[in-house]
């Protein structure tokens, strides 16, 4: 059986046999595959600080899939073009992380405020408010561990001042929950009514909010680990809303596994949280001013530049 280069079949599995390459060897290999590298010292510096393996995800779009040669590049592919794509993705991730942070904080505040006022400061200790008792117990145990490790002043103050209940009120405890935990607490609420208490201020229903928050935890993990984001095919997607109609019209139903719809949803949420926010304008400018980027590869519509999301009053830019 023919094996890929660098591999040896052992039964139905393969043993990895590729040797590590020096940075000079990496540059030579890229040149052999057709990449134009006019300044090898510059390329050497970037490869030493970013790594060949990380950059590889950014030169895959430049590989020629039609010439029959593995990993050979299209004519005219330059190291700078790959590097510019990497730099764009870094700036893109930072903008995404900025938006996710604000939405996470807003979601956390609504969870604590709406349900705390409705059911009391320590409602979250009662499994009767939640759908699955086993998940509630696991979440409570995880939260207790986080609180015990926390050095937040408001946690220390509660522990020094009160001994009953053992855990702080929801508005303090919610601040210690990770985004992933918070998403699970919300998902495990027993009634749609309680979930909609938190969803309605965002103009959507609870099923969409639940799906979007779960999706955002996935996106946040990618950004936090500096992973390639701009054209990644997502394994955890979000539901596509039918309402509000203005939001639904901006989304691309043919690209549900790409980040373009996430960008639109983030902009929608931020405009609710902070009317006049400059984030949509800055995102629009980043994509527009990056000539090597194909917005459709991100999952944006072909008419993406004309979406109402980007229209920000001049005074707020």
C-alpha positions in Angstrom: 0.0 0.0 0.0 1.3 3.4 -0.9 2.0 5.6 2.1 2.1 9.4 2.5 5.6 10.8 2.8 7.0 10.6 6.3 4.7 7.7 7.4 5.1 3.9 7.7 2.0 1.7 7.8 1.8 -0.7 10.8 -1.3 -2.8 10.1 -4.1 -0.3 9.8 -2.2 2.5 11.6 0.8 4.6 10.6 4.0 5.4 12.5 5.1 9.0 12.3 8.6 9.2 10.8 9.0 12.9 9.7 12.3 14.3 11.1 12.3 17.8 12.7 13.6 20.5 10.4 15.8 23.4 11.2 14.5 26.9 10.3 16.9 27.1 7.3 15.5 23.7 6.2 12.0 25.0 6.6 12.8 28.0 4.4 14.4 25.7 1.8 11.3 23.5 1.8 8.9 26.4 1.3 11.0 27.6 -1.6 11.1 24.2 -3.2 7.3 24.2 -3.0 7.1 27.5 -4.9 6.9 30.2 -2.1 8.8 33.4 -2.9 11.0 34.4 0.0 13.2 37.3 -1.1 14.4 38.1 2.5 15.3 34.8 4.2 16.7 36.6 7.3 13.3 38.2 7.8 11.5 34.8 7.2 13.9 33.2 9.6 13.0 35.7 12.3 9.3 35.2 11.9 9.6 31.4 11.8 11.6 31.4 15.0 9.0 33.4 16.9 5.8 32.1 15.4 6.8 28.6 14.2 6.4 26.8 10.9 3.5 24.7 12.2 1.4 27.7 13.3 2.0 29.5 10.1 1.1 26.4 8.0 -2.6 27.0 8.6 -2.2 30.4 6.9 -0.5 29.2 3.7 -2.9 26.3 3.0 -5.2 28.7 1.1 -2.2 29.5 -1.2 -1.6 25.8 -2.0 -2.3 24.7 -5.6 -4.8 21.9 -5.4 -4.8 21.2 -9.1 -1.1 20.5 -10.0 -1.0 17.0 -8.4 1.9 17.9 -6.2 1.4 17.9 -2.4 1.6 21.3 -0.7 3.0 23.2 -3.7 2.0 26.8 -3.9 0.2 28.7 -6.6 2.3 31.0 -8.7 3.1 34.3 -7.1 2.7 33.1 -3.5 4.9 35.1 -1.2 6.0 34.7 2.4 4.6 38.3 3.0 1.2 37.3 1.8 1.1 34.4 4.3 2.4 36.7 7.1 -0.2 39.3 6.3 -2.9 36.7 6.6 -1.5 35.7 10.0 -1.4 39.3 11.2 -5.0 39.9 10.0 -6.2 36.9 12.0 -4.4 38.1 15.1 -6.1 41.5 14.9 -9.4 39.8 14.0 -9.1 37.5 17.1 -8.5 40.5 19.3 -11.6 42.3 18.1 -13.6 39.1 18.5 -12.3 38.7 22.1 -13.2 42.3 22.9 -16.8 41.7 21.8 -17.1 38.3 23.5 -15.8 39.8 26.8 -18.5 42.5 26.8 -21.3 40.0 25.9 -20.1 37.6 28.5 -20.2 40.2 31.2 -23.7 41.4 30.1 -24.9 37.8 30.1 -23.5 37.2 33.5 -25.2 40.3 34.9 -28.6 39.4 33.4 -28.3 35.9 34.8 -27.6 37.2 38.3 -29.9 40.2 38.3 -33.0 38.6 36.7 -33.0 35.4 38.6 -31.6 36.8 41.9 -34.5 39.3 42.0 -37.0 36.7 41.1 -36.0 33.9 43.4 -33.6 35.3 46.0 -29.9 35.7 46.6 -29.1 32.0 46.8 -31.6 30.4 44.5 -28.9 28.7 42.6 -28.3 26.4 45.6 -31.7 24.9 45.1 -31.9 22.0 42.5 -35.7 22.6 42.1 -34.9 25.6 39.8 -32.9 23.3 37.4 -33.7 20.6 34.9 -31.1 18.0 35.7 -30.2 17.4 39.4 -27.0 15.6 38.5 -25.7 18.4 36.3 -26.7 21.0 39.0 -24.7 19.0 41.6 -21.7 18.9 39.3 -21.9 22.6 38.5 -22.3 23.4 42.2 -19.3 21.4 43.1 -17.2 23.0 40.4 -18.4 26.5 41.5 -17.5 25.7 45.1 -14.0 24.7 44.0 -13.6 27.9 42.0 -14.8 30.0 45.0 -12.4 28.2 47.4 -9.5 29.0 45.0 -10.6 32.6 44.4 -8.7 35.6 45.7 -11.3 38.1 44.8 -11.9 40.6 47.6 -15.7 40.2 47.5 -15.3 36.4 48.0 -12.9 37.0 50.9 -15.2 39.5 52.4 -18.2 37.1 52.3 -16.2 34.2 53.8 -15.0 36.4 56.6 -18.4 37.9 57.3 -20.9 35.1 56.8 -21.0 31.4 57.4 -24.5 30.6 56.2 -25.0 29.9 53.4 -21.6 28.6 52.8 -21.4 30.1 49.2 -21.9 33.8 48.3 -25.0 35.2 46.7 -25.6 34.7 43.0 -24.3 38.2 42.1 -20.9 37.3 43.6 -20.8 33.7 42.7 -21.7 34.4 39.0 -18.6 36.5 38.8 -16.4 33.5 39.6 -18.1 31.2 37.1 -16.2 30.5 33.9 -18.0 31.4 30.7 -18.5 27.7 29.9 -19.9 27.1 33.4 -22.2 30.1 33.1 -23.5 28.8 29.8 -24.3 25.4 31.4 -26.0 27.0 34.4 -28.3 28.8 31.9 -28.9 25.7 29.8 -29.9 23.8 32.9 -32.6 26.2 34.1 -35.8 24.2 34.4 -38.3 26.5 32.7 -38.3 28.4 29.4 -39.8 31.2 31.3 -36.7 31.6 33.4 -34.4 31.3 30.4 -36.5 34.0 28.6 -36.1 36.3 31.5 -32.5 36.6 30.3 -33.0 36.3 26.6 -35.8 38.8 26.1 -33.6 41.9 26.8 -31.5 40.8 23.8 -34.6 40.7 21.6 -34.3 36.9 21.0 -35.8 33.7 22.5 -34.0 31.4 24.9 -33.2 28.7 22.4 -31.2 31.1 20.3 -29.5 32.7 23.3 -28.6 29.2 24.7 -27.2 28.1 21.4 -25.2 31.3 20.8 -23.7 31.3 24.3 -22.5 27.7 23.8 -21.1 28.7 20.4 -19.3 31.7 21.9 -17.6 29.6 24.6 -16.1 27.6 21.7 -15.0 30.7 19.8 -13.6 32.2 23.0 -11.5 29.1 23.6 -10.0 29.4 20.1 -9.2 33.1 20.6 -7.7 32.5 24.1 -5.4 29.8 22.6 -4.4 32.1 19.7 -5.9 29.6 17.2 -6.6 30.4 13.5 -10.1 31.8 13.4 -10.9 33.8 10.3 -11.7 30.8 7.9 -11.9 27.9 10.4 -14.7 25.4 9.9 -16.5 25.3 13.2 -17.5 22.1 15.0 -19.9 23.9 17.4 -22.3 26.1 15.5 -25.2 28.4 16.6 -28.8 28.3 15.6 -29.9 30.6 12.9 -32.6 33.0 14.1 -35.8 33.8 12.2 -36.4 36.9 14.4 -35.7 39.7 14.6 -36.1 39.8 10.8 -33.5 42.5 10.5 -30.9 40.3 12.2 -31.9 37.2 10.2 -31.5 39.1 6.9 -27.9 39.9 7.7 -26.8 36.3 8.4 -25.7 33.8 5.8 -27.6 30.5 6.0 -25.2 28.9 3.6 -22.2 29.3 5.8 -23.3 28.2 9.2 -19.9 26.6 10.0 -17.9 29.8 9.5 -17.3 32.8 11.6 -19.0 35.4 9.5 -22.4 34.8 11.2 -20.6 35.0 14.6 -19.3 38.5 13.6 -22.8 39.6 12.7 -24.3 38.3 16.0 -21.6 40.0 18.0 -22.2 43.3 16.4 -26.0 42.9 17.0 -25.4 42.2 20.7 -23.0 45.0 21.1 -25.3 47.5 19.6 -27.9 46.5 22.1 -25.5 46.6 25.0 -23.8 49.9 23.9 -25.8 51.8 21.3 -23.3 53.7 19.0 -20.5 51.3 19.7 -17.5 51.6 17.3 -16.9 47.9 17.2 -18.8 47.2 14.0 -17.0 50.0 12.2 -13.6 48.8 13.4 -14.4 45.3 12.3 -15.6 46.6 8.9 -12.4 48.6 8.5 -10.2 45.7 9.4 -11.7 43.4 6.8 -11.9 46.2 4.2 -8.3 47.2 4.7 -6.9 43.7 4.4 -6.8 43.1 0.6 -5.7 39.5 0.9 -8.9 38.5 2.8 -11.9 37.0 1.0 -14.8 37.9 3.2 -16.9 35.1 1.7 -14.2 32.6 3.0 -15.2 33.9 6.4 -18.8 33.1 5.7 -20.0 36.6 5.1 -22.5 37.4 2.4 -21.4 38.7 -1.0 -23.0 42.0 -0.2 -21.5 42.1 3.3 -20.2 45.7 2.9 -23.8 47.0 2.5 -25.3 45.4 5.7 -26.8 47.9 8.1 -24.7 46.6 10.9 -21.7 48.6 9.8 -23.5 52.0 9.8 -22.2 53.8 12.9 -22.8 57.5 13.6 -19.7 59.5 12.8 -19.6 60.9 16.3 -19.2 57.4 17.8 -16.3 56.3 15.7 
